[in-house]
Amino acid sequence: MFAYIVRRIAYAIPILIGVNVLTFYLFFVVNSPDDMARLHLGMKHVTAEAIASWKSDHGYDKPLLVNHKASGIREFTDTIFFEKSVRLFAFDFGFSDDGRDISYDISQRMLPSLAIAIPALLVGLLVNVTFAMLMAFFRGTYVDVSGVILCVILMSISGMFYIIGGQFLLAKLFRLMPISGYASGLGAIKFLILPVLIGVISGIGSGARWYRTFFLEEAGKDFVRTARAKGLSESLVMFRHVLRNALIPIVTGVVVVLPLLFMGSLLTESFFSIPGLGSYTIDAINKQDFAVVRVMVFLGSVLYIIGLILVDITYTIVDPRVRLS
Amino acid sequence: MQTTRAYSMRGRSAIAAALCTVLLLLVACNGQPWNRPYPAADAARNIYYASFSERPNHLDPAQSYSSNEVLFTGQIYEPPLQYHYLKRPYQLIPLTATEVPRAHYLDAQGNPLADDAPAAQIAFSEYDIHIKPGIHYQPHPAFARDAQGRLRYAHLTARDLDGIHSLGDFTATGTRELVAADYVYQIKRLAHPKLHCPILGLMSEYIVGLADYSATLEQAWNELSASGEPGGYLDLARYPLTGVQVLDRYSYRIRIHGKYPQLLYWLAMPFFAPVPPEVDAFYAQPGMSERNITLDWYPVGTGPYMLTVNNPNRQMVMVRNPEFHGETYPLEGEPSDRAAGLLVDAGKPLPFIDRIVFSLEKEDIPYWNKFLQGYYDSSGITSDSFDQAISIGAGGEVSLTDAMKRKGIQLNTAVASSIYYTGFNMLDPVVGGYSERARKLRQAISIAIDTEEYVSIFLNGRGIPAQGMIPPGIFGYVEGAAGINPVMYDVTPRGPRRKSIAQARRLLAGAGYPDGRDIHTGKPLVLNFDTAAVGPDAKARLDWLTKQFAKLDLQLVIRATDYNRFQDKMQKGTAQIFQWGWNADYPDPENFLFLLYGPNSKVGKNGENAANYRNPEFDRLFEQVKNMENTPQRARLIEQMTDIARQDAPWVWGFFPKQFSLHHVWYKNAKPNLMANNSLKYKRIEPALRARLQAQWNQPVLWPLYVLAVLILAVIVPAVIGYRRRQRQTAFAGAR
């Protein structure tokens, strides 16, 4: 397994380089260093000298990818791409274009993102599995049919509607919790209830329906029929045989998103004014802060790759038939 | 066995009770409304609650310029001058200065000139600024001294900074008296190569020696960087600036080229606030910027408030500066101010509020709802909430809706010192130029674009159609029939009436485009509108604009692009028709007239004249007008300039936006002052009234929780029954 993991990490390097090149290209297709300078310097009284000075100060006065004025290896190293990207691989994130230490900002914003994402994931998992089990247990009955219809309805509603509707109904109309905001420590709980609740409810439709199919698939297998034939009670069949085997795809599906929980949710964090990494990314895009954008994309890619490796490892744990080689 | 079970039961009960208690404590918030977003202990405290939607980029006074930045720096830093809070037209008064300085004029040889000397003879103007003694800075570690009287944190090593993560981690603080040298130091900082001060280019034209000083500092900075000296502190005391000098401990002099009376307005902005050199040196020490400890993050001033929490991801908090020198509420204002209750606090010491809490609120809906719940003391009005807040009567009169009145919410309106217009690129071969053809074409289009309708549809009436460049409240604005633009309007007994489309068509025909077709080629005239606006809102506006051109059978092609490309087109002069805006820096007509001054063109000069308009007569008059006092002669010249511009029509004279703001009944002394950026010190809160009304408005509605519980039971009980029935079901029964 160790060799396998090392190999996967080695594969990750060209992927990360590719992601970096792509991010770099897409960012600079839309924004030129001059535009970035203008945005950072403000829109009034900005002189050409000020733009040139800002670019030079922030290292944006060099060619993007290839420096034709340089020779040898410097043709590629004396460029914005090389200077801005190579340090990422050492996880040296440097400073944002307005001078903030990016690593520090990430460390500060990671917790609020996780404070929403982890409860939403765990509670959502519990609710979805329970609901799916209920539908599978009563498969073919009015409970199952009503449940599926409910799932389809929940899936058809946009995420934005859940947020605005939730804020309107629970926070404005019923005044049960704050509409938005965040606090540190235990004070955060009252701010997190609403976004977590909305995260859970908005995920029930797709989650429960997806898990139901796993349960039904397992419930129709021979070993389940054998268990029933042995005279086991339905609950024992469902919990000991169906649930345990259906958990394999569920657990792997959860593991793959675990690292990405750090990245936060763009929409939820924005509407609830949660100071997480999702809003950090959005702010950086709006401010054309390439330093932060590239770090966040890089970090997202790294975490996604970690997620995939974790899935492979998890497979070997939950399903003894799988061996990594 | 029984004992174990009893312990277990007791344990479970204890856990349940503890959980319930914690939940109750967390949720019920000590009897406060459940939806209160602030700590319960602060409910009755003298705190002002406001929001911000975007993180301020800079809090360094040499860099901060945007309105969302000066909202903070304006309360912390004190430039020598400020605007009178109540009087209109806007009037400069001393802040830390003893008086508003008067200019002394000199000829090229340095000989004094009379106050009424012609501008052409004035080679230099000198301003001697005397500051009040006894003003102290807010407590700050940079001023802390040890037993020997040396600055305690002046020579920090990497080891000293272990465990330091923010400014609050420095245990000792100190203060010191404000001196004139601090103002001089800050003016030098405007030229610091690391700071990229937005007004350096502009100020270099005026402050003697500043342009050269910038080059000197650039070279010094490069040498410092090359030497590898850690920290990178450029000691500006070693580099004198000829145009600025310290006269004595409390006086300094600024010498500028020629005559530029508008300098006084700049002296009311944070760019000219004092920065103590030791603070700059403190922040420049190695390891500080890596810890995000910079002047840009932790400002240091003498103002009424100091920033104690700077977490722009969530909250920014300012508290009363214990070292504040003291100031009193104005004793006089406009005639209507007394009746409006704005002079109740006359003569009382400032500031009134102990703490100001700005919370991050990125979206309009939660922001508006929290204002309605009483959790923000004041608010603007977004388009989404306009109908909920404002009702417009049949005669166009604006008032609050009944729902707002019931809550005691009050409305303030003010015409902003801004203008939004549709511009023609005067370098464009079709719409630009100064021929009669081009002039008539632009005039025809100006008539066809119905600004009144635009303001009504898209701004809910929050704007005044512009008759010229100068908005109401600024010297040179002409009210009534005399101020009407005769090119676009007919003066009628019922007020100005936009000229008819038939008249516009006649102008169009005169321009060689009868029925929108080129008289020579017969081809339809196709015009291009360049914009960065996208999205459904923008589409409605663009569709409306296209219809305005269609009134003259002109085809308008919308060339939508991203913001950066749009800026690029404007810089290169390849846009044809565009929309643009300007927000004044100071209340002087020069700050609007220069938007059409030829040497200030966007193309080639990177100036603010986005239309690239260049009329020699207009430019000549501008050079005369820009340095004049507000005299009747100046007003006449401004009228002449306005007439020239109206005839040339480089702009469709858009509108001056009207700002609507709301505040709760407990928020006092609210008077819109669009020039002053330090107005929070005048505001007063009645916390007890606020706490009472917040509690009254935010009682939780509990019946939905009971309904939910019943619903859950209604699902669970049949499910349990069904489950049990299935458990008891036999194979035989199933088969049958």
Chai-1 contact restraints between the chains, C-beta under 6 A:
chainA,res_idxA,chainB,res_idxB,connection_type,confidence,min_distance_angstrom,max_distance_angstrom,comment,restraint_id
A,N31,B,N564,contact,1.0,0.0,6.0,A-B,restraint_1
A,D35,B,N564,contact,1.0,0.0,6.0,A-B,restraint_2
A,L41,B,H196,contact,1.0,0.0,6.0,A-B,restraint_3
A,L41,B,P198,contact,1.0,0.0,6.0,A-B,restraint_4
A,G42,B,Y65,contact,1.0,0.0,6.0,A-B,restraint_5
A,G42,B,P198,contact,1.0,0.0,6.0,A-B,restraint_6
A,H45,B,P198,contact,1.0,0.0,6.0,A-B,restraint_7
A,H45,B,I199,contact,1.0,0.0,6.0,A-B,restraint_8
A,H45,B,G201,contact,1.0,0.0,6.0,A-B,restraint_9
A,H45,B,L202,contact,1.0,0.0,6.0,A-B,restraint_10
A,T47,B,G201,contact,1.0,0.0,6.0,A-B,restraint_11
A,A48,B,N606,contact,1.0,0.0,6.0,A-B,restraint_12
A,A50,B,H196,contact,1.0,0.0,6.0,A-B,restraint_13
A,W54,B,H196,contact,1.0,0.0,6.0,A-B,restraint_14
A,D98,B,N57,contact,1.0,0.0,6.0,A-B,restraint_15
A,R100,B,N292,contact,1.0,0.0,6.0,A-B,restraint_16
A,D101,B,E290,contact,1.0,0.0,6.0,A-B,restraint_17
A,D101,B,N292,contact,1.0,0.0,6.0,A-B,restraint_18
A,Y104,B,N292,contact,1.0,0.0,6.0,A-B,restraint_19
A,A171,B,N35,contact,1.0,0.0,6.0,A-B,restraint_20
A,K172,B,N369,contact,1.0,0.0,6.0,A-B,restraint_21
A,F174,B,V701,contact,1.0,0.0,6.0,A-B,restraint_22
A,F174,B,P704,contact,1.0,0.0,6.0,A-B,restraint_23
A,R175,B,N35,contact,1.0,0.0,6.0,A-B,restraint_24
A,R175,B,N698,contact,1.0,0.0,6.0,A-B,restraint_25
A,R175,B,P700,contact,1.0,0.0,6.0,A-B,restraint_26
A,L176,B,W34,contact,1.0,0.0,6.0,A-B,restraint_27
A,L176,B,P700,contact,1.0,0.0,6.0,A-B,restraint_28
A,M177,B,N35,contact,1.0,0.0,6.0,A-B,restraint_29
A,P178,B,N35,contact,1.0,0.0,6.0,A-B,restraint_30
A,P178,B,P37,contact,1.0,0.0,6.0,A-B,restraint_31
A,I179,B,P366,contact,1.0,0.0,6.0,A-B,restraint_32
A,I179,B,N369,contact,1.0,0.0,6.0,A-B,restraint_33
A,I179,B,K370,contact,1.0,0.0,6.0,A-B,restraint_34
A,S180,B,P366,contact,1.0,0.0,6.0,A-B,restraint_35
A,G181,B,P37,contact,1.0,0.0,6.0,A-B,restraint_36
A,Y182,B,R314,contact,1.0,0.0,6.0,A-B,restraint_37
A,I189,B,L26,contact,1.0,0.0,6.0,A-B,restraint_38
A,S233,B,Q727,contact,1.0,0.0,6.0,A-B,restraint_39
A,E234,B,R726,contact,1.0,0.0,6.0,A-B,restraint_40
A,S270,B,K362,contact,1.0,0.0,6.0,A-B,restraint_41
A,F271,B,E363,contact,1.0,0.0,6.0,A-B,restraint_42
A,S273,B,L360,contact,1.0,0.0,6.0,A-B,restraint_43
A,S273,B,E361,contact,1.0,0.0,6.0,A-B,restraint_44
A,S273,B,K362,contact,1.0,0.0,6.0,A-B,restraint_45
A,P275,B,N313,contact,1.0,0.0,6.0,A-B,restraint_46
A,P275,B,R314,contact,1.0,0.0,6.0,A-B,restraint_47
